Amino acid sequence: MENRVVLVTGGSRGIGKAIGLRFAEQGCKLFINFFQDRESAERTVREVASRGVQAFSLQADLKDAEQIRRMFREIHDRFGRLDVLVHNAASGVLRETLELTAKHWDWVMATNARSLLLCAREAASTMPNGGRIISLSSIGSSRVVPQYGAIGVSKAALESLTRYLAAELAPRGITVNAVSAGAVATEIWNLIPESQVILEKIRKRTPSGRLLTPEDVAEIIYFLASPQAHMIQGQVIVVDGGYSLLA
Ligand SMILES: NC(=O)c1ccc[n+]([C@@H]2O[C@H](COP(=O)([O-])OP(=O)(O)OC[C@H]3O[C@@H](n4cnc5c(N)ncnc54)[C@H](OP(=O)(O)O)[C@@H]3O)[C@@H](O)[C@H]2O)c1
């Protein structure tokens, strides 16, 4: 894995940050994409670089096709290729489904799902045999989570797109997969009312007895990026301590 060029979208904090650090431990070169919070991104880049690897921050709003093109031009200009795309960035609106406006829908679909298509197209143009595209999904893609309709639908699109991309890119030796994570207590939860109560309920209902950590998720992403995972193609790997097993 040493010297592989890795882009983590939304890599400035939360799960994305843990993913960047995991790849850095193996000597990968890291691009950390962010949208608005430059300070967190620069802090993460310093932490990643302290592992002795090259690391760069890349500002780009993934809702914008031109900004995505610019981001990949910068990667290409520096290293001429991308080996691993981790599509981790996401945004959302928490509302009852019937209260969603067209603007909410377009915002969330563009950030979470269309961006995978646009990033995958750019990535694939320089991705060698052995390349990897890995996305982050969640249980809301197939189950009804209150207020989560916009994000859930976008994650369902992302999972379906994962299968189509996998079939098209497999002949080139590139794998495309998604990881569906259970609840991870990242900053995003601070925006949810009663988040501590909800997280405690999830913890109690999880057969493995605890919530996931960002590092739990990063480990599985890293495995999917490794040569050992080359025959896992177009799958959604559930990592939730057994939460989704229960009726
Ligand atoms: N946390 C959970 O419980 C959980 C569970 C299952 C799945 N997931 C999935 O795991 C992934 C990471 O979750 P997280 O909780 O770590 O998220 P988070 O803490 O909210 O971080 C989101 C990241 O995405 C970036 N981002 C947001 N909108 C963007 C845009 N338009 N363009 C580029 N970057 C953008 C943010 O950048 P700025 O800070 O610069 O805006 C930030 O780096 C997401 O795909 C999420 O759906 C999370």
The ligand as an SDF file (V2000), in Angstrom:
LIG
                    3D

 48 52  0  0  0  0  0  0  0  0999 V2000
  -21.6700    9.5260   11.8750 N   0  0  0  0  0  0  0  0  0  0  0  0
  -22.4890    8.5030   11.7050 C   0  0  0  0  0  0  0  0  0  0  0  0
  -23.2310    8.0700   12.6130 O   0  0  0  0  0  0  0  0  0  0  0  0
  -22.5530    7.8200   10.3490 C   0  0  0  0  0  0  0  0  0  0  0  0
  -23.2460    6.5930   10.2310 C   0  0  0  0  0  0  0  0  0  0  0  0
  -23.3040    5.9510    8.9960 C   0  0  0  0  0  0  0  0  0  0  0  0
  -22.6990    6.5320    7.9010 C   0  0  0  0  0  0  0  0  0  0  0  0
  -22.0500    7.7170    8.0310 N   0  0  0  0  0  0  0  0  0  0  0  0
  -21.4460    8.2950    6.8200 C   0  0  0  0  0  0  0  0  0  0  0  0
  -20.0580    8.4630    7.0190 O   0  0  0  0  0  0  0  0  0  0  0  0
  -19.5960    9.6130    6.3090 C   0  0  0  0  0  0  0  0  0  0  0  0
  -18.8600   10.5570    7.2580 C   0  0  0  0  0  0  0  0  0  0  0  0
  -19.7240   10.8900    8.3340 O   0  0  0  0  0  0  0  0  0  0  0  0
  -19.2570   11.8620    9.5260 P   0  0  0  0  0  0  0  0  0  0  0  0
  -20.2490   11.6690   10.6180 O   0  0  0  0  0  0  0  0  0  0  0  0
  -17.7980   11.6730    9.7910 O   0  0  0  0  0  0  0  0  0  0  0  0
  -19.5040   13.3000    8.8370 O   0  0  0  0  0  0  0  0  0  0  0  0
  -19.1640   14.7810    9.3470 P   0  0  0  0  0  0  0  0  0  0  0  0
  -18.4470   14.7600   10.6670 O   0  0  0  0  0  0  0  0  0  0  0  0
  -20.4230   15.5600    9.2280 O   0  0  0  0  0  0  0  0  0  0  0  0
  -18.1240   15.3040    8.2190 O   0  0  0  0  0  0  0  0  0  0  0  0
  -18.6180   15.5620    6.9480 C   0  0  0  0  0  0  0  0  0  0  0  0
  -17.4690   15.9000    6.0270 C   0  0  0  0  0  0  0  0  0  0  0  0
  -18.0120   16.1030    4.7210 O   0  0  0  0  0  0  0  0  0  0  0  0
  -17.5920   17.3700    4.2320 C   0  0  0  0  0  0  0  0  0  0  0  0
  -18.6070   17.9250    3.3300 N   0  0  0  0  0  0  0  0  0  0  0  0
  -19.9120   18.2150    3.5990 C   0  0  0  0  0  0  0  0  0  0  0  0
  -20.4970   18.7470    2.4960 N   0  0  0  0  0  0  0  0  0  0  0  0
  -19.5530   18.7860    1.5260 C   0  0  0  0  0  0  0  0  0  0  0  0
  -19.5240   19.2420    0.1850 C   0  0  0  0  0  0  0  0  0  0  0  0
  -20.5920   19.7920   -0.4020 N   0  0  0  0  0  0  0  0  0  0  0  0
  -18.3760   19.1470   -0.5120 N   0  0  0  0  0  0  0  0  0  0  0  0
  -17.2520   18.6090    0.0700 C   0  0  0  0  0  0  0  0  0  0  0  0
  -17.2170   18.1520    1.3350 N   0  0  0  0  0  0  0  0  0  0  0  0
  -18.3500   18.2560    2.0570 C   0  0  0  0  0  0  0  0  0  0  0  0
  -17.3660   18.2230    5.4720 C   0  0  0  0  0  0  0  0  0  0  0  0
  -16.4800   19.3110    5.1510 O   0  0  0  0  0  0  0  0  0  0  0  0
  -16.5860   20.7530    5.9320 P   0  0  0  0  0  0  0  0  0  0  0  0
  -16.4840   20.4240    7.3970 O   0  0  0  0  0  0  0  0  0  0  0  0
  -15.4500   21.5430    5.4080 O   0  0  0  0  0  0  0  0  0  0  0  0
  -17.9260   21.3180    5.5780 O   0  0  0  0  0  0  0  0  0  0  0  0
  -16.7430   17.1770    6.4080 C   0  0  0  0  0  0  0  0  0  0  0  0
  -15.3710   17.0240    6.1170 O   0  0  0  0  0  0  0  0  0  0  0  0
  -20.8400   10.2240    5.6550 C   0  0  0  0  0  0  0  0  0  0  0  0
  -20.9560    9.7560    4.3320 O   0  0  0  0  0  0  0  0  0  0  0  0
  -21.9710    9.6840    6.5160 C   0  0  0  0  0  0  0  0  0  0  0  0
  -23.2040    9.6370    5.8270 O   0  0  0  0  0  0  0  0  0  0  0  0
  -21.9580    8.3710    9.2250 C   0  0  0  0  0  0  0  0  0  0  0  0
  1  2  1  0
  2  3  2  0
  2  4  1  0
  4  5  1  0
  4 48  2  0
  5  6  2  0
  6  7  1  0
  7  8  2  0
  8  9  1  0
  8 48  1  0
  9 10  1  0
  9 46  1  0
 10 11  1  0
 11 12  1  0
 11 44  1  0
 12 13  1  0
 13 14  1  0
 14 15  2  0
 14 16  1  0
 14 17  1  0
 17 18  1  0
 18 19  2  0
 18 20  1  0
 18 21  1  0
 21 22  1  0
 22 23  1  0
 23 24  1  0
 23 42  1  0
 24 25  1  0
 25 26  1  0
 25 36  1  0
 26 27  1  0
 26 35  1  0
 27 28  2  0
 28 29  1  0
 29 30  1  0
 29 35  2  0
 30 31  1  0
 30 32  2  0
 32 33  1  0
 33 34  2  0
 34 35  1  0
 36 37  1  0
 36 42  1  0
 37 38  1  0
 38 39  2  0
 38 40  1  0
 38 41  1  0
 42 43  1  0
 44 45  1  0
 44 46  1  0
 46 47  1  0
M  CHG  2   8   1  16  -1
M  END
$$$$
